[in-house]
Amino acid sequence: MTADLKPNQRLLLLTLMARGGSAVNRDLGGIVKLEAADRKALVSQGLLIQGPRLPRGSFELELTDGGWSAARKDFSAPAPSPSSAAAKTLYAVLARLGTYMEAQKLSAAHVFGGVASATSDVRPAAQAVEDAYRSLVTRPQGWVRLSALRKALPGFDRASVDAALLALLRARRISIEPVVDQKTLTEDDRAASLLVGAAPAHHFAFLD
């Protein structure tokens, strides 16, 4: 997917990721130049959502789950060709950051989209995740879909739940993995997924 995008399209996805997943288009003009056709192509590919018109003809651009995934894949992709020295440096930094994130099992949304959750106490959300799991699981250490978990926690935003799951993963209290049979996934399952390493995970289980 990443290799099929133009350099300015790749840069836009990375810029939006760095800004937490969304930004008003007028705030991006000095960073990346994107023609309307390039923007519409990203929307049609399901990587970007364009919001309604705001005052002064501006609008908000937001990464979809696919957009987050595409931007994350750029961490292990070569720099666009031809590339400036600045672009080569950027992709060298992204490669090192990607390696660190994989080693720490950190998702892009956790690093870039959940700053508040990442720096706050995740214990309330972690306890809520465990309580919801115990109420949903049908057997000890059984698997529970993330889609079911999110529906069971309407009082917690997505970033808080993601931060709690990643904290539990780092503490080796849960296993969180992709569903092996991808044909069984619903749209809700895909939308609820959490990027762990380079792959979206769809279900989890407590190990204790």
Summary of the structure (lengths in Angstrom):
residues: 208
radius of gyration: 18.2
end to end distance: 38.5
largest distance: 56.4
contacts: 600
relative contact order: 0.12
helix: 55%
strand: 14%
